[in-house]
Amino acid sequence: MASGLNGVKSELSNIISELHSIESGLMSDFQGIGSEVAAARIREFIEECERARRSLTKVDPSNLSEAFLAKSAKR
């Protein structure tokens, strides 16, 4: 279970990195055509993703219940 959780955190980090790149490109390559608004929306989403990543970092897989693990294994 821990490896699955680490994979999710890693993928989320990759997504955040890509979103930072998109935000930066909007601000530098598309100035004056609404780029500030689009970049601000991306920034808000980045912040949500970062909050989710921080929450996942606090999860201790050893504290997961047997019922949860059994249910997750069936998926």
Beta strands, then each sheet from edge to edge (+ up, - down):
end
